Amino acid sequence: GMQQQKALQFFSVLARVSWIILRSSSGPGAGQWLATLPVSPGTTLQPAVFQVALRRRLRLPVGLGARWCSASNCRRRVDAWGDNLASCPCTGLLQRRAKPLERARQSVMREAGARTVPQ
């Protein structure tokens, strides 16, 4: 319909990276983390982490200060939006980001009566 045509027209003007980021942050539930109440350690972000997460979502520079990736086996140039650091497999951030999700999944499974084993 007309709305879909307008959306396609809008997306065609965006740079590829901007389009990918817009699509990944606009799906169902993509902003749910902003409405989640900080009632447990698993749903609480430290103020600095929250600020970086908001800045990344709004595509504002995150101001990390580093110019190069901190991983000794990577050393790629760091961009202003933190994309390189968030996706670099050498820094360990990917593994650390996975832990809260794993704990949340285990919590849900335990509430449902399942036994879980930490990975």
Residue pairs with C-beta under 8 A, 6 or more apart in sequence:
11 19
11 22
14 22
17 83
18 59
21 59
24 30
25 31
25 57
31 57
33 53
36 43
37 43
38 44
38 45
42 100
42 103
42 104
42 107
45 53
52 62
52 64
52 82
55 61
55 62
55 63
55 82
56 62
56 81
56 82
56 86
59 81
60 81
61 80
61 81
62 80
62 81
62 82
64 78
64 82
64 85
66 78
66 85
67 77
67 78
68 75
68 76
68 77
68 78
69 75
69 76
69 77
69 78
69 84
69 85
69 88
69 90
69 91
70 85
70 91
71 88
71 90
71 91
71 92
73 90
74 88
74 90
74 91
76 84
76 88
77 84
78 84
78 85
85 91
85 93
86 93
87 94
88 94
102 118
102 119
106 116
106 118
109 116
110 116
